[in-house]
């Protein structure tokens, strides 16, 4: 299911930090790792999970891979959550 994969990806604090870093703009793995002070291997693992959840996308330029937020999916998640919250009826 869409939400379970997305929320599982968002649950990890390191992945949340990666997304915060990518909010500033596109970045290669080395810059993301430098900002978070964790290993390249760990960053790559987290980026793979975020890519599988469609939260980030990537492009290759020479030998480097640049990552960025997939804003259309972020907007889709926001809209779905707002619909879910709005559809909840209050108890009397």
KENU-258222 format. One record per atom (N, C-alpha, C): y, x, z; atom name; residue number from 1. Coordinates in Angstrom, 1 decimal. Each point is the difference from the previous one (the first is absolute). Layout:
# KENU-258222
@north = Y&east = X&up = Z&atom = CA&n = NUM
...
***
This chain:
# KENU-258222
@north = -1.2&east = 0.8&up = 0.0&atom = N&n = 1
@north = 1.2&east = -0.8&up = 0.0&atom = CA&n = 1
@north = 1.3&east = 0.9&up = 0.0&atom = C&n = 1
@north = 1.0&east = -0.5&up = -0.6&atom = N&n = 2
@north = 1.2&east = 0.7&up = -0.2&atom = CA&n = 2
@north = 0.6&east = 0.5&up = 1.3&atom = C&n = 2
@north = 0.2&east = -1.0&up = 1.0&atom = N&n = 3
@north = 0.6&east = 0.3&up = 1.2&atom = CA&n = 3
@north = -0.8&east = 1.0&up = 0.9&atom = C&n = 3
@north = -1.3&east = -0.1&up = 0.0&atom = N&n = 4
@north = -0.8&east = 0.8&up = 0.9&atom = CA&n = 4
@north = 0.1&east = 1.5&up = -0.5&atom = C&n = 4
@north = 0.0&east = 0.3&up = -1.3&atom = N&n = 5
@north = 0.1&east = 1.3&up = -0.5&atom = CA&n = 5
@north = 1.4&east = 0.6&up = 0.3&atom = C&n = 5
@north = 1.0&east = -0.9&up = -0.2&atom = N&n = 6
@north = 1.4&east = 0.4&up = 0.2&atom = CA&n = 6
@north = 0.3&east = 0.3&up = 1.4&atom = C&n = 6
@north = -0.4&east = -0.9&up = 0.9&atom = N&n = 7
@north = 0.3&east = 0.2&up = 1.4&atom = CA&n = 7
@north = -0.8&east = 1.1&up = 0.6&atom = C&n = 7
@north = -1.2&east = 0.3&up = -0.5&atom = N&n = 8
@north = -0.8&east = 1.1&up = 0.5&atom = CA&n = 8
@north = 0.7&east = 1.3&up = -0.4&atom = C&n = 8
@north = 0.6&east = 0.0&up = -1.2&atom = N&n = 9
@north = 0.7&east = 1.2&up = -0.4&atom = CA&n = 9
@north = 1.3&east = 0.2&up = 0.8&atom = C&n = 9
@north = 0.6&east = -1.1&up = 0.4&atom = N&n = 10
@north = 1.3&east = 0.1&up = 0.7&atom = CA&n = 10
@north = -0.2&east = 0.2&up = 1.5&atom = C&n = 10
@north = -1.2&east = -0.1&up = 0.5&atom = N&n = 11
@north = -0.3&east = 0.1&up = 1.4&atom = CA&n = 11
@north = 0.1&east = 1.4&up = 0.6&atom = C&n = 11
@north = -0.2&east = 1.0&up = -0.9&atom = N&n = 12
@north = 0.1&east = 1.4&up = 0.5&atom = CA&n = 12
@north = 1.4&east = 0.5&up = 0.1&atom = C&n = 12
@north = 0.4&east = 0.6&up = 1.1&atom = N&n = 13
@north = 1.3&east = 0.6&up = 0.2&atom = CA&n = 13
@north = 0.4&east = 1.0&up = -1.0&atom = C&n = 13
@north = -1.0&east = 0.9&up = -0.4&atom = N&n = 14
@north = 0.3&east = 1.0&up = -1.0&atom = CA&n = 14
@north = 0.4&east = -0.7&up = -1.4&atom = C&n = 14
@north = -0.7&east = -1.0&up = -0.3&atom = N&n = 15
@north = 0.3&east = -0.7&up = -1.3&atom = CA&n = 15
@north = 1.3&east = -0.7&up = 0.1&atom = C&n = 15
@north = 0.3&east = -0.5&up = 1.1&atom = N&n = 16
@north = 1.3&east = -0.6&up = 0.2&atom = CA&n = 16
@north = 1.1&east = 1.0&up = -0.2&atom = C&n = 16
@north = -0.2&east = 1.2&up = 0.6&atom = N&n = 17
@north = 1.0&east = 1.1&up = -0.2&atom = CA&n = 17
@north = 0.1&east = 0.4&up = -1.5&atom = C&n = 17
@north = -1.1&east = 0.0&up = -0.7&atom = N&n = 18
@north = 0.1&east = 0.4&up = -1.4&atom = CA&n = 18
@north = 0.8&east = -1.1&up = -0.7&atom = C&n = 18
@north = -0.2&east = -1.2&up = 0.3&atom = N&n = 19
@north = 0.8&east = -1.1&up = -0.7&atom = CA&n = 19
@north = 1.5&east = 0.2&up = 0.3&atom = C&n = 19
@north = 0.3&east = 0.3&up = 1.3&atom = N&n = 20
@north = 1.4&east = 0.2&up = 0.4&atom = CA&n = 20
@north = 0.6&east = 1.2&up = -0.8&atom = C&n = 20
@north = -0.8&east = 1.0&up = -0.2&atom = N&n = 21
@north = 0.5&east = 1.2&up = -0.8&atom = CA&n = 21
@north = 0.2&east = -0.5&up = -1.4&atom = C&n = 21
@north = -0.9&east = -0.7&up = -0.6&atom = N&n = 22
@north = 0.2&east = -0.5&up = -1.4&atom = CA&n = 22
@north = 1.1&east = -1.0&up = -0.2&atom = C&n = 22
@north = 0.4&east = -0.6&up = 1.1&atom = N&n = 23
@north = 1.2&east = -0.9&up = -0.1&atom = CA&n = 23
@north = 1.2&east = 0.7&up = -0.5&atom = C&n = 23
@north = 0.1&east = 1.3&up = 0.3&atom = N&n = 24
@north = 1.1&east = 0.8&up = -0.4&atom = CA&n = 24
@north = -0.1&east = 0.4&up = -1.5&atom = C&n = 24
@north = -1.1&east = -0.2&up = -0.6&atom = N&n = 25
@north = -0.2&east = 0.3&up = -1.4&atom = CA&n = 25
@north = -1.3&east = 0.8&up = -0.3&atom = C&n = 25
@north = -0.3&east = 0.2&up = -1.2&atom = N&n = 26
@north = -1.2&east = 0.6&up = -0.5&atom = CA&n = 26
@north = -0.1&east = 1.4&up = 0.6&atom = C&n = 26
@north = -1.3&east = 0.4&up = 0.3&atom = N&n = 27
@north = -0.2&east = 1.3&up = 0.6&atom = CA&n = 27
@north = -1.4&east = 0.5&up = -0.3&atom = C&n = 27
@north = -0.1&east = 1.4&up = -0.1&atom = N&n = 28
@north = -1.4&east = 0.6&up = -0.2&atom = CA&n = 28
@north = -0.6&east = 0.1&up = 1.4&atom = C&n = 28
@north = -1.3&east = 0.2&up = 0.0&atom = N&n = 29
@north = -0.8&east = 0.2&up = 1.2&atom = CA&n = 29
@north = 0.6&east = 1.0&up = 0.9&atom = C&n = 29
@north = 0.4&east = 1.2&up = -0.5&atom = N&n = 30
@north = 0.5&east = 1.1&up = 0.8&atom = CA&n = 30
@north = 1.2&east = -0.5&up = 0.8&atom = C&n = 30
@north = 0.9&east = -0.7&up = -0.6&atom = N&n = 31
@north = 1.2&east = -0.5&up = 0.7&atom = CA&n = 31
@north = -0.4&east = -1.0&up = 1.1&atom = C&n = 31
@north = -0.9&east = -0.9&up = -0.4&atom = N&n = 32
@north = -0.4&east = -1.0&up = 1.0&atom = CA&n = 32
@north = -0.7&east = 0.7&up = 1.2&atom = C&n = 32
@north = -0.8&east = 1.0&up = -0.2&atom = N&n = 33
@north = -0.7&east = 0.7&up = 1.0&atom = CA&n = 33
@north = 1.0&east = 0.7&up = 0.9&atom = C&n = 33
@north = 1.0&east = 0.6&up = -0.6&atom = N&n = 34
@north = 1.0&east = 0.8&up = 0.7&atom = CA&n = 34
@north = 0.8&east = -0.9&up = 0.9&atom = C&n = 34
@north = 0.4&east = -1.2&up = -0.5&atom = N&n = 35
@north = 0.7&east = -1.0&up = 0.9&atom = CA&n = 35
@north = -0.8&east = -0.5&up = 1.1&atom = C&n = 35
@north = -1.3&east = -0.1&up = -0.1&atom = N&n = 36
@north = -0.9&east = -0.6&up = 1.0&atom = CA&n = 36
@north = -0.7&east = 1.1&up = 0.8&atom = C&n = 36
@north = 0.0&east = 1.2&up = -0.4&atom = N&n = 37
@north = -0.6&east = 1.1&up = 0.7&atom = CA&n = 37
@north = -1.5&east = -0.2&up = 0.2&atom = C&n = 37
@north = -0.7&east = -0.5&up = -1.1&atom = N&n = 38
@north = -1.4&east = -0.1&up = 0.0&atom = CA&n = 38
@north = -0.5&east = 0.7&up = -1.2&atom = C&n = 38
@north = -1.3&east = 0.3&up = -0.1&atom = N&n = 39
@north = -0.6&east = 0.8&up = -1.1&atom = CA&n = 39
@north = 0.0&east = -0.8&up = -1.3&atom = C&n = 39
@north = 0.0&east = 0.8&up = -1.1&atom = N&n = 40
@north = 0.0&east = -0.6&up = -1.3&atom = CA&n = 40
@north = -1.3&east = -0.8&up = -0.2&atom = C&n = 40
@north = -1.1&east = 0.4&up = 0.5&atom = N&n = 41
@north = -1.3&east = -0.7&up = -0.1&atom = CA&n = 41
@north = 0.2&east = -1.4&up = 0.7&atom = C&n = 41
@north = 0.6&east = 0.0&up = 1.1&atom = N&n = 42
@north = 0.1&east = -1.3&up = 0.8&atom = CA&n = 42
@north = 1.0&east = -0.9&up = -0.8&atom = C&n = 42
@north = 1.1&east = 0.5&up = -0.5&atom = N&n = 43
@north = 0.9&east = -0.7&up = -0.8&atom = CA&n = 43
@north = -0.7&east = -0.6&up = -1.2&atom = C&n = 43
@north = -0.7&east = 0.8&up = -0.7&atom = N&n = 44
@north = -0.7&east = -0.5&up = -1.2&atom = CA&n = 44
@north = -1.0&east = -1.1&up = 0.3&atom = C&n = 44
@north = -0.7&east = 0.1&up = 1.1&atom = N&n = 45
@north = -0.9&east = -1.1&up = 0.5&atom = CA&n = 45
@north = 0.8&east = -1.3&up = 0.2&atom = C&n = 45
@north = 1.1&east = 0.1&up = 0.7&atom = N&n = 46
@north = 0.8&east = -1.2&up = 0.3&atom = CA&n = 46
@north = 0.6&east = -0.6&up = -1.2&atom = C&n = 46
@north = 0.4&east = 0.9&up = -0.9&atom = N&n = 47
@north = 0.6&east = -0.5&up = -1.3&atom = CA&n = 47
@north = -1.0&east = -0.7&up = -0.8&atom = C&n = 47
@north = -1.3&east = 0.5&up = 0.0&atom = N&n = 48
@north = -1.1&east = -0.7&up = -0.7&atom = CA&n = 48
@north = -0.2&east = -1.4&up = 0.5&atom = C&n = 48
@north = 0.1&east = -0.2&up = 1.3&atom = N&n = 49
@north = -0.2&east = -1.3&up = 0.6&atom = CA&n = 49
@north = 1.2&east = -0.9&up = -0.4&atom = C&n = 49
@north = 1.2&east = 0.6&up = 0.1&atom = N&n = 50
@north = 1.2&east = -0.8&up = -0.4&atom = CA&n = 50
@north = -0.1&east = -0.4&up = -1.5&atom = C&n = 50
@north = -0.5&east = 0.9&up = -0.8&atom = N&n = 51
@north = -0.1&east = -0.3&up = -1.5&atom = CA&n = 51
@north = -1.0&east = -1.1&up = -0.2&atom = C&n = 51
@north = -1.2&east = 0.0&up = 0.7&atom = N&n = 52
@north = -1.0&east = -1.0&up = -0.1&atom = CA&n = 52
@north = 0.5&east = -1.4&up = 0.4&atom = C&n = 52
@north = 1.0&east = 0.0&up = 1.0&atom = N&n = 53
@north = 0.6&east = -1.2&up = 0.4&atom = CA&n = 53
@north = 1.2&east = -0.4&up = -0.9&atom = C&n = 53
@north = 0.2&east = 0.8&up = -1.0&atom = N&n = 54
@north = 1.2&east = -0.3&up = -0.9&atom = CA&n = 54
@north = 1.3&east = 0.1&up = 0.6&atom = C&n = 54
@north = 0.1&east = 0.7&up = 1.1&atom = N&n = 55
@north = 1.3&east = 0.2&up = 0.7&atom = CA&n = 55
@north = 0.8&east = 1.1&up = -0.5&atom = C&n = 55
@north = -0.6&east = 1.0&up = -0.7&atom = N&n = 56
@north = 0.6&east = 1.1&up = -0.6&atom = CA&n = 56
@north = -0.5&east = 0.2&up = -1.4&atom = C&n = 56
@north = 0.8&east = 0.6&up = -0.9&atom = N&n = 57
@north = -0.5&east = 0.4&up = -1.3&atom = CA&n = 57
@north = 0.3&east = 1.5&up = -0.2&atom = C&n = 57
@north = -0.5&east = 0.5&up = -1.0&atom = N&n = 58
@north = 0.2&east = 1.5&up = -0.2&atom = CA&n = 58
@north = 0.2&east = 0.3&up = -1.5&atom = C&n = 58
@north = 0.6&east = 1.1&up = -0.3&atom = N&n = 59
@north = 0.2&east = 0.5&up = -1.3&atom = CA&n = 59
@north = -0.1&east = 1.5&up = 0.1&atom = C&n = 59
@north = -0.6&east = 0.6&up = -1.1&atom = N&n = 60
@north = -0.2&east = 1.4&up = -0.1&atom = CA&n = 60
@north = 1.1&east = 0.7&up = -0.8&atom = C&n = 60
@north = 0.5&east = 1.1&up = 0.5&atom = N&n = 61
@north = 1.0&east = 0.8&up = -0.7&atom = CA&n = 61
@north = -0.5&east = 1.4&up = 0.1&atom = C&n = 61
@north = -0.6&east = 0.5&up = -1.1&atom = N&n = 62
@north = -0.5&east = 1.4&up = 0.1&atom = CA&n = 62
@north = -1.2&east = 0.0&up = 1.0&atom = C&n = 62
@north = 0.1&east = 0.9&up = 1.0&atom = N&n = 63
@north = -1.1&east = 0.1&up = 0.9&atom = CA&n = 63
@north = 0.2&east = -0.9&up = 1.3&atom = C&n = 63
@north = 1.2&east = -0.5&up = 0.1&atom = N&n = 64
@north = 0.3&east = -0.9&up = 1.2&atom = CA&n = 64
@north = -0.2&east = -1.4&up = -0.3&atom = C&n = 64
@north = -0.4&east = -0.7&up = 1.1&atom = N&n = 65
@north = 0.0&east = -1.5&up = -0.1&atom = CA&n = 65
@north = 1.0&east = -0.5&up = 0.9&atom = C&n = 65
@north = 0.9&east = -0.9&up = -0.5&atom = N&n = 66
@north = 1.0&east = -0.6&up = 0.7&atom = CA&n = 66
@north = -0.4&east = -1.5&up = 0.4&atom = C&n = 66
@north = 0.3&east = -0.3&up = 1.2&atom = N&n = 67
@north = -0.3&east = -1.3&up = 0.6&atom = CA&n = 67
@north = 1.2&east = -0.8&up = 0.2&atom = C&n = 67
@north = -0.1&east = -1.4&up = -0.1&atom = N&n = 68
@north = 1.1&east = -0.8&up = 0.3&atom = CA&n = 68
@north = -0.5&east = -1.4&up = 0.5&atom = C&n = 68
@north = 0.9&east = -0.7&up = 0.6&atom = N&n = 69
@north = -0.4&east = -1.4&up = 0.5&atom = CA&n = 69
@north = -0.2&east = -0.9&up = -1.2&atom = C&n = 69
@north = -1.0&east = -0.9&up = 0.1&atom = N&n = 70
@north = -0.2&east = -1.0&up = -0.9&atom = CA&n = 70
@north = 0.7&east = -1.2&up = 0.5&atom = C&n = 70
@north = 1.3&east = -0.1&up = -0.4&atom = N&n = 71
@north = 0.9&east = -1.1&up = 0.6&atom = CA&n = 71
@north = -0.5&east = -1.4&up = -0.4&atom = C&n = 71
@north = -0.6&east = -0.2&up = -1.2&atom = N&n = 72
@north = -0.4&east = -1.3&up = -0.3&atom = CA&n = 72
@north = -1.1&east = -0.5&up = 0.9&atom = C&n = 72
@north = -0.9&east = 0.9&up = 0.5&atom = N&n = 73
@north = -1.0&east = -0.4&up = 0.9&atom = CA&n = 73
@north = 0.6&east = -0.3&up = 1.4&atom = C&n = 73
@north = 1.0&east = 0.9&up = 0.4&atom = N&n = 74
@north = 0.6&east = -0.2&up = 1.2&atom = CA&n = 74
@north = 0.7&east = -1.4&up = 0.1&atom = C&n = 74
@north = 0.7&east = -0.3&up = -1.1&atom = N&n = 75
@north = 0.7&east = -1.3&up = -0.1&atom = CA&n = 75
@north = -1.1&east = -1.2&up = 0.0&atom = C&n = 75
@north = -1.1&east = 0.2&up = -0.7&atom = N&n = 76
@north = -1.0&east = -1.0&up = 0.0&atom = CA&n = 76
@north = -0.6&east = -0.2&up = 1.4&atom = C&n = 76
@north = -0.2&east = 1.0&up = 0.8&atom = N&n = 77
@north = -0.4&east = -0.1&up = 1.4&atom = CA&n = 77
@north = 1.0&east = -0.7&up = 0.8&atom = C&n = 77
@north = 1.3&east = 0.3&up = -0.1&atom = N&n = 78
@north = 1.0&east = -0.6&up = 0.7&atom = CA&n = 78
@north = 0.1&east = -1.5&up = -0.3&atom = C&n = 78
@north = -0.1&east = -0.4&up = -1.2&atom = N&n = 79
@north = 0.0&east = -1.4&up = -0.4&atom = CA&n = 79
@north = -1.2&east = -0.7&up = 0.5&atom = C&n = 79
@north = -1.2&east = 0.6&up = -0.1&atom = N&n = 80
@north = -1.2&east = -0.7&up = 0.6&atom = CA&n = 80
@north = 0.1&east = -0.2&up = 1.5&atom = C&n = 80
@north = 0.6&east = 1.0&up = 0.7&atom = N&n = 81
@north = 0.1&east = -0.1&up = 1.4&atom = CA&n = 81
@north = 1.0&east = -1.1&up = 0.4&atom = C&n = 81
@north = 1.1&east = -0.1&up = -0.7&atom = N&n = 82
@north = 1.0&east = -1.0&up = 0.2&atom = CA&n = 82
@north = -0.5&east = -1.4&up = -0.2&atom = C&n = 82
@north = -0.8&east = -0.2&up = -1.1&atom = N&n = 83
@north = -0.7&east = -1.2&up = -0.3&atom = CA&n = 83
@north = -0.9&east = -0.4&up = 1.2&atom = C&n = 83
@north = -0.8&east = 1.0&up = 0.4&atom = N&n = 84
@north = -1.0&east = -0.2&up = 1.1&atom = CA&n = 84
@north = 0.7&east = -0.5&up = 1.3&atom = C&n = 84
@north = 1.1&east = 0.7&up = 0.3&atom = N&n = 85
@north = 0.7&east = -0.3&up = 1.2&atom = CA&n = 85
@north = 0.7&east = -1.3&up = -0.1&atom = C&n = 85
@north = 0.6&east = -0.3&up = -1.2&atom = N&n = 86
@north = 0.7&east = -1.2&up = -0.2&atom = CA&n = 86
@north = -0.9&east = -1.2&up = 0.0&atom = C&n = 86
@north = -1.3&east = 0.2&up = -0.4&atom = N&n = 87
@north = -0.9&east = -1.2&up = -0.1&atom = CA&n = 87
@north = -0.6&east = -0.3&up = 1.4&atom = C&n = 87
@north = 0.2&east = 0.8&up = 1.0&atom = N&n = 88
@north = -0.6&east = -0.3&up = 1.3&atom = CA&n = 88
@north = 0.8&east = -1.1&up = 0.6&atom = C&n = 88
@north = -0.7&east = -1.0&up = 0.5&atom = N&n = 89
@north = 0.6&east = -1.1&up = 0.6&atom = CA&n = 89
@north = 0.1&east = 0.2&up = 1.5&atom = C&n = 89
@north = 1.1&east = -0.4&up = 0.6&atom = N&n = 90
@north = 0.2&east = 0.2&up = 1.4&atom = CA&n = 90
@north = -0.8&east = -1.0&up = 0.8&atom = C&n = 90
@north = -0.5&east = 0.4&up = 1.1&atom = N&n = 91
@north = -0.7&east = -0.9&up = 0.9&atom = CA&n = 91
@north = 0.9&east = -0.8&up = 0.9&atom = C&n = 91
@north = -0.3&east = -1.2&up = 0.3&atom = N&n = 92
@north = 0.8&east = -0.9&up = 0.9&atom = CA&n = 92
@north = -0.6&east = -0.1&up = 1.3&atom = C&n = 92
***
